[in-house]
Amino acid sequence: MKVAIVGATGLVGRNIIKESEKLLPRETEYHLFASSKSAGKSLTINNKDVIVEELNTRNIGEYDIALFSAGGDRSKEFAEQFISQGAYVVDNSSAFRMLEDVPLVVYGINENEITTTTKLIANPNCTTMGLVMALKPLHDRFNLHTITPVAYQAVSGSGTEAVKSLRNEESLDSESLLTVEEIFYPKPIARNVIPLAGNLTENDYSDEEMKIVYESRKILDIPELIVEPSNARVGVVTGHGVFCSAVFEKEIDTKEAIQVLNNFEGVEYWSETLATPLDAENNNNVLVSRLRRGLSSKKIINFWCVSDNLLKGAALNAVQIARYLVYK
Ligand SMILES: NC(=O)c1ccc[n+]([C@@H]2O[C@H](COP(=O)([O-])OP(=O)(O)OC[C@H]3O[C@@H](n4cnc5c(N)ncnc54)[C@H](OP(=O)(O)O)[C@@H]3O)[C@@H](O)[C@H]2O)c1
């Protein structure tokens, strides 16, 4: 089997390499692509050094699967070229997520939407992915109606340059931080919380907030789901957390809610200790804690969930889909 990893040198791409080593057949032949600046570098996969190639029209060959994490513009320009040479494309960018004929797949929730004619599969947004993993088993039992998620998005969700900026900022004192000019976000992120993640859209919500609205409806197949999102960026390296208030059609028994969460593959309820981004880092599972019944209604629960944005939020899910394509 031949697999192309497009954006192999990035934060997601490097994790795709690690997950592929664990989940895909050992004999898989890998081809790694990135920008011209990385061409000629070598990355190790299954103890073999593989030279990174520049992504361009001339060197796209025949692959079984191409895993894309090189930004939406590259996906728009090159995904179709890989598909026309026979590959399945699993795309981490937001380029195709809301297209009607493209399945938006969270492995464990809706991989059965991949049909015999599917060639392009979209990997959801990293914040949405962790949240819907917690919501899915609760929805199946109690019928979800409304969610009010407040997301605390980690810096690695914005890629390599954002993490570099955080590292530089960490060496500055608070006074210098407020005047420093070359920073990734509009405000310093070291030791800080910025009450906006992503870019504002016309309705005053950010694109990151609107991704939660549209993508959770599509993944959970609840077109009328009411979503009231607020997303902040926090000075955490990895691990997106979400406080979510969820309204259901049925009354909730909290013990049963915890049980359905624990019975769902890929989700763990933590009752003895609080689940934090540091706990979620390098953990394949979505961690849930602080589940409480609403103060105003027996149909509401409030909970916290946190997951590794580079793993289940990106690379792990993409490779789980790839493995599904191999063995289905
Ligand atoms: N980070 C997350 O938590 C996360 C989660 C879900 C989805 N995503 C999505 O995944 C994608 C990658 O994110 P990331 O965090 O890995 O970003 P990143 O660390 O900045 O990596 C970007 C990758 O894209 C490559 N690239 C950039 N311009 C290119 C070009 N012109 N031609 C070919 N390759 C090019 C880079 O290659 P060079 O190293 O050569 O520049 C690098 O491999 C984005 O679409 C992002 O929205 C990220």
The ligand as an SDF file (V2000), in Angstrom:
LIG
                    3D

 48 52  0  0  0  0  0  0  0  0999 V2000
   -2.9870   21.9650   14.6830 N   0  0  0  0  0  0  0  0  0  0  0  0
   -4.1670   21.4140   14.9040 C   0  0  0  0  0  0  0  0  0  0  0  0
   -4.5570   21.1220   16.0690 O   0  0  0  0  0  0  0  0  0  0  0  0
   -5.0760   21.1050   13.7570 C   0  0  0  0  0  0  0  0  0  0  0  0
   -6.2210   20.3810   14.0200 C   0  0  0  0  0  0  0  0  0  0  0  0
   -7.0910   20.0740   12.9740 C   0  0  0  0  0  0  0  0  0  0  0  0
   -6.7900   20.4970   11.7030 C   0  0  0  0  0  0  0  0  0  0  0  0
   -5.6570   21.2260   11.4570 N   0  0  0  0  0  0  0  0  0  0  0  0
   -5.3810   21.6260   10.0690 C   0  0  0  0  0  0  0  0  0  0  0  0
   -4.2610   20.8940    9.5960 O   0  0  0  0  0  0  0  0  0  0  0  0
   -3.5000   21.7040    8.7050 C   0  0  0  0  0  0  0  0  0  0  0  0
   -2.0500   21.7640    9.1810 C   0  0  0  0  0  0  0  0  0  0  0  0
   -2.0140   22.2640   10.5030 O   0  0  0  0  0  0  0  0  0  0  0  0
   -0.6780   22.2290   11.3740 P   0  0  0  0  0  0  0  0  0  0  0  0
   -1.0870   22.6310   12.7260 O   0  0  0  0  0  0  0  0  0  0  0  0
    0.0630   20.9640   11.1740 O   0  0  0  0  0  0  0  0  0  0  0  0
    0.1620   23.4310   10.6970 O   0  0  0  0  0  0  0  0  0  0  0  0
    1.7470   23.6440   10.6010 P   0  0  0  0  0  0  0  0  0  0  0  0
    2.4380   23.0590   11.7750 O   0  0  0  0  0  0  0  0  0  0  0  0
    1.9270   25.0760   10.3210 O   0  0  0  0  0  0  0  0  0  0  0  0
    2.1630   22.7750    9.3210 O   0  0  0  0  0  0  0  0  0  0  0  0
    1.7660   23.1550    8.0130 C   0  0  0  0  0  0  0  0  0  0  0  0
    2.2270   22.1150    7.0260 C   0  0  0  0  0  0  0  0  0  0  0  0
    1.7780   22.5240    5.7300 O   0  0  0  0  0  0  0  0  0  0  0  0
    2.9230   22.5620    4.8480 C   0  0  0  0  0  0  0  0  0  0  0  0
    2.7810   23.5960    3.8360 N   0  0  0  0  0  0  0  0  0  0  0  0
    2.6120   24.9250    4.0310 C   0  0  0  0  0  0  0  0  0  0  0  0
    2.6110   25.5600    2.8260 N   0  0  0  0  0  0  0  0  0  0  0  0
    2.7770   24.6220    1.8900 C   0  0  0  0  0  0  0  0  0  0  0  0
    2.8690   24.6450    0.4730 C   0  0  0  0  0  0  0  0  0  0  0  0
    2.7860   25.7840   -0.2240 N   0  0  0  0  0  0  0  0  0  0  0  0
    3.0420   23.4680   -0.1800 N   0  0  0  0  0  0  0  0  0  0  0  0
    3.1380   22.3150    0.5020 C   0  0  0  0  0  0  0  0  0  0  0  0
    3.0550   22.2190    1.8380 N   0  0  0  0  0  0  0  0  0  0  0  0
    2.8790   23.3620    2.5270 C   0  0  0  0  0  0  0  0  0  0  0  0
    4.0840   22.8690    5.7790 C   0  0  0  0  0  0  0  0  0  0  0  0
    5.3070   22.5590    5.1330 O   0  0  0  0  0  0  0  0  0  0  0  0
    6.6590   23.3400    5.5190 P   0  0  0  0  0  0  0  0  0  0  0  0
    7.1020   22.7750    6.8370 O   0  0  0  0  0  0  0  0  0  0  0  0
    7.5650   23.0040    4.4060 O   0  0  0  0  0  0  0  0  0  0  0  0
    6.3220   24.8030    5.5860 O   0  0  0  0  0  0  0  0  0  0  0  0
    3.7350   21.9670    6.9520 C   0  0  0  0  0  0  0  0  0  0  0  0
    4.1020   20.6470    6.6430 O   0  0  0  0  0  0  0  0  0  0  0  0
   -4.2130   23.0420    8.6270 C   0  0  0  0  0  0  0  0  0  0  0  0
   -5.0780   22.9920    7.5170 O   0  0  0  0  0  0  0  0  0  0  0  0
   -4.9990   23.0910    9.9200 C   0  0  0  0  0  0  0  0  0  0  0  0
   -6.1360   23.8880    9.8260 O   0  0  0  0  0  0  0  0  0  0  0  0
   -4.7870   21.5270   12.4540 C   0  0  0  0  0  0  0  0  0  0  0  0
  1  2  1  0
  2  3  2  0
  2  4  1  0
  4  5  1  0
  4 48  2  0
  5  6  2  0
  6  7  1  0
  7  8  2  0
  8  9  1  0
  8 48  1  0
  9 10  1  0
  9 46  1  0
 10 11  1  0
 11 12  1  0
 11 44  1  0
 12 13  1  0
 13 14  1  0
 14 15  2  0
 14 16  1  0
 14 17  1  0
 17 18  1  0
 18 19  2  0
 18 20  1  0
 18 21  1  0
 21 22  1  0
 22 23  1  0
 23 24  1  0
 23 42  1  0
 24 25  1  0
 25 26  1  0
 25 36  1  0
 26 27  1  0
 26 35  1  0
 27 28  2  0
 28 29  1  0
 29 30  1  0
 29 35  2  0
 30 31  1  0
 30 32  2  0
 32 33  1  0
 33 34  2  0
 34 35  1  0
 36 37  1  0
 36 42  1  0
 37 38  1  0
 38 39  2  0
 38 40  1  0
 38 41  1  0
 42 43  1  0
 44 45  1  0
 44 46  1  0
 46 47  1  0
M  CHG  2   8   1  16  -1
M  END
$$$$
